[in-house]
Amino acid sequence: MGGKALKNTPLRRITAAEYAALSTRVLSIVGKYYRRAEIPSALHGKPDFGDLDVVVAGPTGQTFPNPTALPNTFGKLPPATHFLALEFRSKEVVHNGPVTSFELDEFQIDIVQATLENIDFAVAWMAWGDVGNIVGVVANRMGLMFGFDGLGMRVLSNRHVTRIGQVTLTQKFPEALKFLGYDYERWRKGFVGQEDAFEFLVSGAHFEPEMFLRENLSRNSKERSHKRPMFENFLKYVGGRFSMESEVAERSSKLESGDGNESAQDRLENLTPLQTTHRLRALEFFGKRAAYDLIIERDVVQANIKQRFLPAVENIRKVKALEQRPLGQFIASYKASKASVQIDEEELPRASGIASEVINSLGNWEKWVLSRTDERSIVRDMEEYYESMK
């Protein structure tokens, strides 16, 4: 995914013919260890390559005969990854999140871990160079997330300065692309060179040139532009095609604050009206309104639990002079003591309208707190538990 993860081994670029032969060879090896192994499509006519991406999912459990130890510099690797390092006879291995980079014949192989549920989306998102990354900027400006594992949305609450969760809208790539305003059939045919891909990207129904002014890019996108030549080339393409110095700059000055900034979208007040409209439309289009509301409701319920539980914690802290680590250890022990307590479901405040899905997602100690008639009973119970531990 970029060809620069391996720093201590000489690497080379290879021709398209070498790449095709190596792809077949690598898939025959990786396929022994994973149920799914796919190589994302490259731009048609690309003359040479700096790395080979293979997206994998579902380890088969296959073992390598008489596996040997790897150099300590490789770090601790999962079994399938360990076996691949042996198969490739790698001189260097670098593990970074879901990506493990291997040296093979002075060339970089990136094994990208996915799940059986999201691998099709992941392979499509990684296809045609940085097309997926660039569409992600458009999605971000719509208040959505478009990435490796699907099209999604942050769940936000007025009580928090950060998101409280996220909802996956779809893991079907054609659906996601269509919602974001792009022609899936055109995408599926692929692109001959970067400029062909750029023509597709600017054709989107929700694309606006000012999204790609550097000052409007998120920090992540700015960092990506420095690492990804195709992303950087697209910024230059947009700047040249749309007269960024005049027309677009004027339009950009009229943009509402918060656009294009991923961290800003972690607060409700930073969403623009247009982003809010797109988010509501997405929830309805993909049928995820109920899932979104459940996360909001769970957050409200947990706030209620915390409010009821906090007086007991403050009391035990003051009365028993517990602070920091000893207090934390005692609270953890107290919560664990409620794991086996039988909770009468009828005692829980179902009449208050709490969804059964939210109740079922709570820990037993949280249900116990909800079942108490008042906060004083929790205070007394915690004091009794403390005395019983002496």
C-alpha positions as CSV (number, residue, x, y, z in Angstrom):
1,M,0.0,0.0,0.0
2,G,2.5,2.5,-1.1
3,G,5.7,0.5,-1.4
4,K,7.6,2.3,1.4
5,A,6.9,0.2,4.5
6,L,10.2,-1.7,4.2
7,K,13.1,0.5,5.1
8,N,16.0,-1.9,5.7
9,T,15.9,-4.0,2.5
10,P,16.8,-3.0,-1.1
11,L,13.6,-2.9,-3.1
12,R,12.9,-2.5,-6.8
13,R,10.0,-1.7,-9.1
14,I,8.8,-4.4,-11.5
15,T,7.2,-4.3,-15.0
16,A,3.6,-5.1,-15.6
17,A,4.5,-8.5,-17.0
18,E,6.6,-9.3,-13.9
19,Y,3.7,-8.1,-11.7
20,A,1.2,-10.4,-13.4
21,A,3.5,-13.4,-13.0
22,L,4.2,-12.5,-9.3
23,S,0.5,-12.1,-8.6
24,T,-0.2,-15.6,-9.7
25,R,2.7,-17.0,-7.6
26,V,1.7,-15.0,-4.5
27,L,-2.0,-16.0,-4.7
28,S,-1.0,-19.7,-4.9
29,I,0.9,-19.3,-1.7
30,V,-1.4,-17.1,0.2
31,G,-4.5,-19.2,-0.8
32,K,-3.2,-22.0,1.3
33,Y,-3.5,-20.0,4.5
34,Y,-6.7,-17.9,3.9
35,R,-10.1,-18.8,2.5
36,R,-10.2,-15.6,0.5
37,A,-7.2,-13.8,-1.1
38,E,-7.9,-11.1,-3.6
39,I,-5.7,-8.5,-5.5
40,P,-7.4,-5.1,-6.1
41,S,-7.5,-4.0,-9.7
42,A,-4.8,-1.7,-10.9
43,L,-5.2,1.1,-13.4
44,H,-5.2,-0.3,-16.9
45,G,-1.9,0.2,-18.7
46,K,0.1,0.9,-15.6
47,P,3.7,0.2,-16.8
48,D,5.4,-0.7,-13.5
49,F,4.6,-1.4,-9.8
50,G,6.3,-0.7,-6.5
51,D,4.3,-3.2,-4.4
52,L,1.6,-5.8,-4.5
53,D,-1.5,-5.6,-2.3
54,V,-3.3,-8.8,-1.4
55,V,-6.5,-8.6,0.7
56,V,-7.1,-11.7,2.8
57,A,-9.8,-13.1,5.1
58,G,-10.7,-16.3,6.9
59,P,-7.5,-18.1,8.0
60,T,-7.7,-21.8,7.0
61,G,-5.6,-23.1,9.8
62,Q,-3.1,-24.6,7.4
63,T,0.4,-24.9,9.0
64,F,3.8,-24.7,7.5
65,P,5.8,-28.0,7.8
66,N,8.5,-27.8,10.5
67,P,8.2,-24.0,10.9
68,T,11.4,-22.3,12.1
69,A,11.8,-19.2,14.3
70,L,11.9,-15.8,12.6
71,P,14.3,-13.0,13.4
72,N,13.3,-11.0,16.5
73,T,13.2,-7.8,14.4
74,F,10.0,-9.2,12.7
75,G,8.1,-9.0,16.0
76,K,5.5,-11.4,17.1
77,L,3.3,-12.5,14.2
78,P,0.1,-14.4,14.0
79,P,0.5,-18.0,12.7
80,A,-0.6,-17.5,9.1
81,T,1.6,-14.4,8.8
82,H,4.5,-16.2,10.3
83,F,4.1,-19.0,7.7
84,L,3.9,-16.5,4.9
85,A,7.2,-15.0,6.0
86,L,8.7,-18.5,5.8
87,E,7.1,-19.1,2.4
88,F,8.4,-15.8,1.0
89,R,11.8,-16.3,2.7
90,S,11.4,-12.6,3.6
91,K,14.5,-10.6,4.7
92,E,12.2,-8.0,6.3
93,V,8.7,-8.0,7.7
94,V,6.9,-4.9,9.0
95,H,3.5,-5.2,10.8
96,N,1.3,-2.0,10.9
97,G,-2.3,-2.4,12.0
98,P,-4.2,-4.6,9.4
99,V,-1.3,-4.5,7.0
100,T,1.8,-6.7,7.1
101,S,4.5,-6.0,4.6
102,F,6.9,-8.7,3.4
103,E,10.0,-8.6,1.3
104,L,10.0,-11.1,-1.6
105,D,12.8,-11.1,-4.1
106,E,13.5,-7.4,-3.4
107,F,9.8,-6.5,-3.8
108,Q,7.2,-5.5,-1.3
109,I,4.1,-7.7,-0.7
110,D,1.4,-6.1,1.5
111,I,-1.0,-8.6,3.1
112,V,-4.1,-6.7,4.2
113,Q,-6.3,-8.3,6.8
114,A,-10.1,-8.1,6.2
115,T,-13.1,-10.1,7.3
116,L,-15.2,-12.5,5.3
117,E,-18.0,-9.9,5.8
118,N,-16.1,-6.9,4.4
119,I,-13.5,-8.3,2.0
120,D,-15.5,-7.6,-1.1
121,F,-15.9,-4.0,-0.1
122,A,-12.3,-3.7,0.9
123,V,-11.0,-5.1,-2.4
124,A,-13.3,-2.7,-4.3
125,W,-12.3,0.3,-2.2
126,M,-8.6,-0.4,-2.8
127,A,-9.1,-0.8,-6.6
128,W,-7.9,1.6,-9.3
129,G,-5.2,3.3,-7.2
130,D,-6.4,6.1,-4.9
131,V,-9.9,6.3,-6.3
132,G,-11.4,5.0,-3.0
133,N,-9.4,7.4,-0.9
134,I,-10.5,10.4,-3.0
135,V,-14.2,9.3,-3.0
136,G,-13.7,9.2,0.8
137,V,-13.1,12.9,0.9
138,V,-16.4,13.5,-1.0
139,A,-18.2,11.2,1.5
140,N,-16.6,13.0,4.4
141,R,-18.0,16.3,3.2
142,M,-21.4,14.6,3.1
143,G,-21.0,13.8,6.8
144,L,-20.2,10.1,6.1
145,M,-17.3,7.7,6.3
146,F,-16.2,5.7,3.2
147,G,-13.4,3.3,3.8
148,F,-11.9,-0.1,3.8
149,D,-14.8,-1.7,5.8
150,G,-17.8,0.0,4.2
151,L,-19.9,3.2,4.1
152,G,-20.7,4.4,7.6
153,M,-21.7,7.2,9.8
154,R,-20.5,8.5,13.2
155,V,-23.1,8.5,15.9
156,L,-23.0,11.8,17.8
157,S,-24.5,13.1,21.0
158,N,-25.1,16.5,22.4
159,R,-23.6,15.3,25.7
160,H,-20.2,14.5,24.2
161,V,-17.4,16.3,22.4
162,T,-16.5,13.1,20.7
163,R,-18.5,10.4,18.8
164,I,-20.2,7.7,20.8
165,G,-20.2,5.1,18.1
166,Q,-20.8,4.5,14.5
167,V,-23.3,2.8,12.2
168,T,-22.3,0.8,9.1
169,L,-24.7,1.8,6.4
170,T,-23.7,-0.8,3.8
171,Q,-20.9,-3.1,2.9
172,K,-22.2,-3.4,-0.6
173,F,-19.9,-1.4,-2.8
174,P,-22.4,-0.6,-5.7
175,E,-24.9,0.7,-3.2
176,A,-22.3,2.9,-1.5
177,L,-21.0,4.3,-4.7
178,K,-24.5,5.1,-6.0
179,F,-25.5,6.9,-2.8
180,L,-22.3,9.0,-3.0
181,G,-23.3,10.1,-6.5
182,Y,-21.1,7.9,-8.7
183,D,-21.8,5.5,-11.6
184,Y,-20.9,2.0,-10.5
185,E,-20.9,0.6,-14.0
186,R,-18.4,3.2,-15.1
187,W,-16.2,2.5,-12.1
188,R,-16.4,-1.3,-12.7
189,K,-14.9,-0.9,-16.2
190,G,-11.8,0.6,-14.7
191,F,-9.6,3.4,-15.9
192,V,-6.7,3.8,-18.4
193,G,-4.2,6.0,-16.5
194,Q,-4.8,8.5,-13.7
195,E,-6.4,11.2,-15.8
196,D,-9.2,8.8,-16.9
197,A,-9.8,8.1,-13.2
198,F,-9.8,11.8,-12.4
199,E,-12.5,12.5,-15.0
200,F,-14.6,9.9,-13.2
201,L,-14.0,11.4,-9.8
202,V,-15.0,14.9,-10.8
203,S,-18.2,13.6,-12.4
204,G,-19.8,12.7,-9.1
205,A,-23.1,14.3,-8.3
206,H,-21.7,15.6,-4.9
207,F,-18.2,16.5,-6.0
208,E,-17.2,20.1,-5.6
209,P,-13.7,21.4,-6.5
210,E,-13.4,23.3,-3.3
211,M,-13.4,20.1,-1.3
212,F,-9.9,19.6,-2.6
213,L,-8.4,23.0,-1.7
214,R,-5.6,22.1,0.6
215,E,-6.9,24.4,3.3
216,N,-10.2,22.4,3.3
217,L,-8.6,19.0,3.5
218,S,-8.6,17.2,6.8
219,R,-5.3,16.5,8.5
220,N,-5.5,12.8,7.5
221,S,-6.1,13.8,3.8
222,K,-3.2,16.3,3.9
223,E,-0.9,13.6,5.2
224,R,-2.2,11.1,2.6
225,S,-1.5,13.6,-0.2
226,H,2.2,13.6,0.8
227,K,2.4,9.8,0.8
228,R,0.3,9.0,-2.2
229,P,1.4,10.4,-5.6
230,M,-1.9,9.7,-7.2
231,F,-3.8,11.7,-4.5
232,E,-1.3,14.5,-4.9
233,N,-1.7,14.4,-8.7
234,F,-5.5,14.6,-8.3
235,L,-5.1,17.8,-6.2
236,K,-3.0,19.3,-9.0
237,Y,-5.5,18.1,-11.6
238,V,-8.5,19.8,-9.8
239,G,-6.5,23.0,-9.3
240,G,-5.6,23.2,-12.9
241,R,-9.0,22.2,-14.3
242,F,-11.2,24.4,-12.1
243,S,-9.3,27.6,-11.8
244,M,-8.8,27.3,-8.1
245,E,-7.2,30.7,-7.7
246,S,-10.4,32.6,-8.6
247,E,-13.8,31.0,-9.1
248,V,-13.4,28.1,-6.6
249,A,-11.6,30.2,-4.1
250,E,-14.6,32.6,-4.1
251,R,-17.0,29.7,-3.6
252,S,-14.8,28.2,-0.9
253,S,-15.0,31.4,1.2
254,K,-18.8,30.9,1.4
255,L,-18.5,27.3,2.7
256,E,-20.0,26.6,6.1
257,S,-17.5,25.8,8.8
258,G,-16.8,22.1,9.5
259,D,-16.8,20.9,5.9
260,G,-14.1,18.4,5.1
261,N,-12.8,18.2,8.6
262,E,-13.1,14.7,10.0
263,S,-12.4,15.6,13.7
264,A,-14.9,18.5,13.5
265,Q,-17.6,16.0,12.6
266,D,-17.2,14.4,16.0
267,R,-19.4,17.3,17.3
268,L,-23.0,17.8,16.4
269,E,-22.6,21.6,16.3
270,N,-19.9,21.4,13.7
271,L,-22.0,19.5,11.2
272,T,-23.2,21.8,8.4
273,P,-26.9,21.8,7.4
274,L,-26.0,20.0,4.2
275,Q,-24.1,17.3,6.1
276,T,-27.1,16.8,8.4
277,T,-29.4,16.5,5.4
278,H,-27.2,13.8,3.8
279,R,-26.9,11.9,7.1
280,L,-30.7,11.8,7.6
281,R,-31.1,10.8,3.9
282,A,-28.6,8.0,4.4
283,L,-30.3,6.6,7.5
284,E,-33.5,6.4,5.6
285,F,-32.0,5.1,2.4
286,F,-30.2,2.2,4.1
287,G,-32.8,1.6,6.8
288,K,-30.4,2.3,9.7
289,R,-32.5,4.9,11.6
290,A,-33.3,2.3,14.3
291,A,-29.7,1.2,14.7
292,Y,-28.6,4.8,15.0
293,D,-31.3,5.6,17.6
294,L,-30.3,2.5,19.7
295,I,-26.8,3.8,20.1
296,I,-28.1,7.2,21.2
297,E,-30.5,5.5,23.6
298,R,-27.8,3.3,25.1
299,D,-25.7,6.4,25.7
300,V,-28.6,8.1,27.5
301,V,-29.2,5.0,29.6
302,Q,-25.5,4.7,30.5
303,A,-25.5,8.4,31.5
304,N,-28.4,7.6,33.8
305,I,-26.5,4.7,35.3
306,K,-23.4,6.8,35.9
307,Q,-25.5,9.5,37.6
308,R,-27.1,7.0,39.9
309,F,-23.8,5.2,40.6
310,L,-21.5,8.2,41.2
311,P,-22.8,9.2,44.7
312,A,-21.9,5.8,46.0
313,V,-18.4,6.1,44.5
314,E,-17.9,9.6,45.9
315,N,-19.2,8.4,49.3
316,I,-16.8,5.5,49.5
317,R,-13.9,7.7,48.4
318,K,-14.5,10.2,51.2
319,V,-15.6,7.8,54.0
320,K,-12.9,5.2,53.4
321,A,-10.2,7.5,52.0
322,L,-9.7,5.6,48.8
323,E,-8.0,7.4,46.0
324,Q,-6.8,6.6,42.4
325,R,-5.6,3.0,42.0
326,P,-7.0,1.6,45.2
327,L,-10.4,3.2,44.5
328,G,-10.3,1.9,40.9
329,Q,-9.5,-1.6,42.1
330,F,-12.3,-1.5,44.7
331,I,-14.9,-0.3,42.1
332,A,-13.9,-3.0,39.7
333,S,-14.3,-5.6,42.4
334,Y,-17.6,-4.2,43.4
335,K,-18.9,-4.3,39.8
336,A,-17.7,-7.9,39.4
337,S,-19.5,-8.9,42.6
338,K,-22.8,-8.1,40.8
339,A,-22.1,-10.4,37.9
340,S,-23.9,-13.3,39.4
341,V,-26.7,-11.3,41.0
342,Q,-30.1,-12.4,39.7
343,I,-31.9,-9.4,38.3
344,D,-35.7,-9.5,38.1
345,E,-36.4,-8.1,34.6
346,E,-39.7,-6.8,35.9
347,E,-37.7,-4.5,38.3
348,L,-36.0,-2.7,35.4
349,P,-37.7,0.5,34.2
350,R,-39.2,-0.9,31.0
351,A,-42.1,1.4,31.6
352,S,-39.8,4.3,30.9
353,G,-39.5,3.2,27.3
354,I,-36.0,1.7,27.3
355,A,-35.6,-0.6,24.3
356,S,-35.1,-4.3,25.1
357,E,-32.0,-4.3,22.8
358,V,-30.4,-1.7,25.0
359,I,-31.3,-3.5,28.2
360,N,-29.8,-6.7,26.8
361,S,-26.6,-5.0,25.9
362,L,-25.9,-3.8,29.5
363,G,-23.6,-5.5,31.9
364,N,-25.2,-7.2,35.0
365,W,-23.9,-4.5,37.3
366,E,-25.5,-1.8,35.1
367,K,-28.8,-3.7,35.2
368,W,-28.5,-3.9,39.0
369,V,-28.0,-0.2,39.3
370,L,-31.1,0.5,37.2
371,S,-33.1,-1.9,39.3
372,R,-32.4,0.1,42.6
373,T,-35.2,2.2,43.8
374,D,-33.0,5.1,44.8
375,E,-29.3,6.2,44.9
376,R,-29.1,5.8,48.7
377,S,-29.6,2.0,48.4
378,I,-26.6,1.8,46.2
379,V,-24.5,3.9,48.7
380,R,-25.5,1.5,51.5
381,D,-24.8,-1.6,49.5
382,M,-21.3,-0.4,48.5
383,E,-20.5,0.4,52.1
384,E,-21.6,-3.1,53.2
385,Y,-19.5,-4.7,50.4
386,Y,-16.5,-2.7,51.6
387,E,-17.0,-3.9,55.2
388,S,-17.4,-7.5,54.0
389,M,-14.0,-7.4,52.3
390,K,-12.1,-6.7,55.6
